[in-house]
């Protein structure tokens, strides 16, 4: 198996790979590996307005602080047992705020986890409503520097595009294995469960929202 850290551009409901690095290990990427890849892509896309999305592999306040220093927007999914503190109030887990399917929540300027020295962040939360008797097992909790709930949720929803594309790649890979015995000697690629989105827009695109581009990691 090859463990890949991949960056893709989201364009017209498709996630197109634009950067890929192999990790010489199993498991999740760490802060140093993430920032090494992100810094390269951000440098090449400095003319664009960027939004970086990451799933729970990237739920690091240290990474959030670094992204803020790069002057890009970010939406990083947090684990539901992440602890936050509102001002001088006591600390509690995000899952203890009592969200149920169909509800949303936005926390402004909260301290995330017990770590000190990272300042405060905003946290957006949404639990999709029940549809035809089905609802997700848990809510989205998103670490962000967006100042409103809607911007964070709309941006983070684009991670679904990456997951659909990866599912399609895995299905085609399985089909090719069945059709060709030679495929077994080639070796398989495993796409890590990690993705960051860069939503980009030039000055012209800012006035034409439909032409906004996005990137994944």
Secondary structure, DSSP 8 states (H G I E B T S, - for coil): -EEEEEEEEEETTEEEEEEEEEESSSS---HHHHHHHHHHHHHHTTTS--EEEE-GGG--HHHHHHHHHTT-EEEEE--TT-EEEETTS-EEEGGGG---TT-EEEEEEEEESS--SS--EEEEEE----BTTB--SS-EEEEE--SSHHHHHHHHTTHHHHHHHHHHHHHHHHHHHHH-TTHHHH--EEE-S----EEE--HHHHT-GGG-EEEE-
